[in-house]
């Protein structure tokens, strides 16, 4: 540090001790005294300025922590609201889908009518699966009877065997 800068710092220190410095000037002083090497004339003031520098006004950590906690809580609340909203919307969509597919359906068990589509959904699905199996069996029976009718109406044994082979 040259002698002009040293003189400048000494004058700034005098103003500091007279209580005439701004916070920016004080911060400048604290930075100067944090240097490893200082001119001999300033070195003797290092302990005093380091002590003042340790009391330098800083933003309170608690306020920053509270701000971070608020942001985290706000984020968690937003995620929770999104999850609840998604679940509610999903339930609504499921109910609409059930109403489109099975609207007006009901079951009667033990003399009580139930038309809550969510409650009877599994029963409806089982009934539909049963009806598909019955329909398939009935369709196969019709086909089997039609094939037998065709075979019964063929009088030529060779032709009958040939048609039987084709049907299998």
Helices and strands as residue ranges (DSSP letters): H 3-17, H 23-33, H 40-43, H 46-54, H 61-102, E 107-109, E 112-114, H 117-152, H 157-167
